[in-house]
Amino acid sequence: MLLSGGWGASTANIFQLKLEPYGSSFGLDFGYTWASGFRLGGYFIDSLGEVVAQHRDPRRGPEDDFVTDTSSLNGGLSVGWAVPVYALVLRYTLNFGVTAMRWEISDNVSSRSVSLGNGTSPTVGVHFAPGVALLWPYHWFEAGISYQYLAQVKSTLPSGFVAQLLIGVRL
């Protein structure tokens, strides 16, 4: 079981809006690794996101200055393979789960010019997240770094990456 803390960023805009639902993140990674290196587990990540000030100048209609505030929850199942590399362990993973993105657009915006599709907050969708972690196991203790890319299936959720520091216990 590993506790994680890290940072993430979006890699795409949604409907010409810059959304940052990853930002600072905290989570839990748990699972079982067989002697062969195969690992089956689960994960939960709470990302605090970021507030982004934006300006929109459409071809028709008034210009808008507004603020988007987004955050997200991610959780799901993880399948992986751990490979020993000297005193370290290199773990490759493929995560499959659900993202719930909470979003809010400042009140001073005309609803006809800025919206997140026909969606409501929270917006929920499925993601695939390939990742890699470099871990240092020491007796019952384990620590390391990880990186994963959250590829969102739903078009109203921005894909992004999350880099984390991991610390925990091996039972």
N, C-alpha and C positions, 0 to 999 in steps of 0.2 A: 504494500500500500504506500503510495507516494502522494505527498502534498505538493502543489505546484503554485508558482507565482511567476507572472511574466508580462509580456506586452505583445499586442497584435495590431495589425493595420489592414485596412481594406485595399483591394487591388482593382476595384471597379466602381464606377458611379452608377446609380440607379435612377432612371428617368431624369437625367441631368442634375441629380442631387448628389452631393458628396456626403456619404454616410460613413461614420466610423464606429461601428458597433463592437469592435474588439477592444482596443485600448488596454488599460490595466486589466489583468485577468488573474483569477485565483481558482484553484480546482483540486480535484481528487482523481487519482489514477489507481485502479486496483486490478488485480488479476493473478493468474496462476501460470507459472512457467514450468513445463515439463523438462526432464533431464536432456531431452533431444534439442531443446531450444524453442519449441513451439509455445506460444503464449496466447491465452484467451483471457480477456478482461473487459473492463468497462471504464468509463470516464465521465466526469462532470466538470464543466468549466463555466464560471460566472465572469463575464467580461463587463467592466464598468463603462466602456465606450468613451466617447468624447463629444464635446459640444463644438460645433463648427459654424462660424459665421459665414454667410454666403450672400452673393449678389446675383440676381438673375435679370437679364435684359432680353426678353423675348422679342421676336420680330414684330409681333403685334401686341398691343396692350401695354400697360404700365410696367415700369421696372420695379423689382422687389428686393428689399434687403430683409433677410430673415436668418434665423438660427435653427439648426437641426441638432437634436439631442438624442442619441441612440445608445443602446446597450444590448447585450445578448446573453442568453443561456444556451449552452451546448451540452449534449449528453448522448451516450450511446454505447455500442459494443466495439471492442477492439480485438483484432487478430494480428499476431505478430510473430517475429522470429528473432531470437537473441543469439548473437554470435560473439564468443569470447575473443577479445583482442588484447593480449598480454594481461594486464591487471584490470582492464576495463571490459565493459560489455556494450556492444553496438546492437541496438534493438530497432528493427524495422517494423513499422506498424501500418495497418490499414484500418481506419476507424469508419464506422457507419453509424450515423445518428441523426438527431433532430436539433434544429436551431430555432429558438424563439427570440426574435428581435423586437425589442420595445423601441418605439420612436415617438418623437414629438417635434412638431414644427411650430415656431413662435407664433403668437396670436396676431401679430400685425401684418400677416400675409393674406392676400386674397386667396380664398380656397380654389378659385377657378384657375389660377396661374401656377400654383405649386401644390402637388399632391404626390403621394406614393402609390400611384395606380389607383385601383379601387379597394386597396387593402385597408385593414384596420390594425391598430396596435394592440397586442403583439401580432407580428407576422410570423407564421410558423412554416418551416420547410425542412426538407431532408438534405443532408450533406454527406459527402465522402471526404475523408481526410487522410491522405497518405502522410506518413511522418517518420522521423528518425530520432533516436535518443542515444546519447553517449553517457553511460552510467558507470559509477565507481562503486562496486559492492565491497563492503568491509564488515565481516561477521554478520550481524543482524541489521546493520546500517546500509543505506544505499542513497547516493546523491548523484546528480548529473544535470545535463542540459538536454532540452528537446526542441524540435521544430516540427510543425505540422502545417499543412496547407488545407484550409477548409474550402472545398469546392462545392458551392451551393447549387442545388438543382433548381430551386424556385427563382424565377427571374427578378423578384422584388427583394431578394436578399443578396447583399454583396459578398463575393468570395473574399478570402483574406488569409493571412498567415498569422500564427501565434508562436512566439519563441518563449520558452519557460525554463526556469530553474526548478529542479525536482529534489525533494528530500523526503526520506521515509524509512520504513522498516521492512525487512524481509522476514517472513514467518516460516 
